[in-house]
Amino acid sequence: MSSRATVDDIHATARAMPHVTVARPDTLPVYQVGSKSFVFFRTPRPDAFDPETRERYDDVIVFWVGSEGDKLALVQDETSPFFTTPHFDGHPSVLLRGSRVGEVDREEIVELVQDAWLAQASRRRAETWLREHALDR
């Protein structure tokens, strides 16, 4: 039986990946590998808002993805909590509100964070991590 994801699962998975540094750990963390962000919690911006109240979302989390195809697979399903905004058009990332993380299985969020790390890690680091975890993604 799968469990629902939490924001803590995102933090724990990101911190558990090798060679990770955290910018702004006490406010809105930015998880980086080799100085490249792979998951970050962003400040409210005019491009992500409640369509009814027009209030800016204050809990948006950005995840890098490996390709535009990966992005589309996550955002095209209207029932999915993942989304994008015009600001991220052409950018290999998806957005998720912290308040909707529980709509995602824990295993899926762990894999999403790991894939985000893989998308930004150096080829050597990514290959080493995949080999050590006997994964072929």
N, C-alpha and C positions, 0 to 999 in steps of 0.2 A: 504494500500500500504506500502510495506516495504522500508526501506532506506538502503543505503550502509553503511557499518561499516567504522569507522576511527580509527586510532591509539589512538586518544583521548577517544574514547568509551572504549578501553581496559583499559587505565589508570583510567578513571572515575569508571568503574565497579569494578576493582580490589580494588581501594581505598574505595569504598562504602561497601565492604564486612566487616563483623565484625572482630575485633581482628587482623586487618592487620597492619603489620609494613612494611616499605619500606627501603631497603638497597640501597645505591648508588642513592638516589633520584635525584641528579643533573647530573648524567651521564647516565648510563644504569640501570634503576630501576629493582630491584628484589622485587617482592611482596611476602610477607611471612605471614603465619598464624601459630602460635605456633612454630616459628623458622624453618618452612618448606616452601621452595619456591613453589609457585603454578603458577606464571607467571613471566618470566624474559626476559629481553632484553639482548642479549648476544653479546660479542665481536666477531669480525670476526675470524673464525677458518678454518683450512684447509679442513674440511669435508663438508662445505657448500659453494659451489662456482658455478659461471656461467659456464655451460658446454661448451660454445663456447669460452669465453675469459679466463676462468680459474681464473677469479678474485673472491676473497672471498666476500661473501655477508656481508654487514655491517649493515643489518637491520633485523636480524633474531630474532623472538620472540618465546619463548618456553612456551607451555601450558601443564600442567599436565593433564592426562586423567585418568579415573577410571579403565580402563582395557586395555589389548592388543586388545580386540575386538573393543573397542571404538576407539583406535588408528587406527586399520585397516580400520574401517568404514570411517575415515577421509582421509587416505592417499592412499587407493587403487584406487580411481577414478582419472584417469590421468588428468582430467579437473579441479580437485580441486586444490586450491592454497596451501593446507596443504601438508607437506612432512615430511620426516625423513631422517636421514643419518646413515651410519654404526655406528657412535659414539653412537647413540641412540637405537641401536638394543637391544631389551629386556627391554628397559626403557619405562615406561608408560607416554610418552609425544609425542606431535606433534609440528612441527615447521611451522611458517608462516612468510614470508617476510613482513616487514612493507609496502613495496611498492605494495603489493598485497592485503592488508586488504580490500580495496574497492571492491574486488570481492566477499566478504562475506556480507550477510545481517546483519544489526545491531543486530537484535534479536538473530541470530546464534552466533555472537561474544560474546554478553552478556551471553548467556547460556553457551558457552564454558568457559568463565572466571569463571562463577559461579560454573560450574562443576569442574574446576581446583581447586577452593577453597575447594569444598566439598571433593575432592580426597585427600587433604592434611590436612584438619581440623580434630580435634579430633572428635571422634564419638559423644560425647555430644554436641559439637558446631554444627556439621553438622545436627544432629537430631533437635536441637533447631531452627536452621535457616530454615530447611525444614518445621517444624511445623508452625513457624511464617509466612511463605510465602505460606502455604497450598499447598506445592508441594510434589509430590512423584516421585523422580527420582531414 
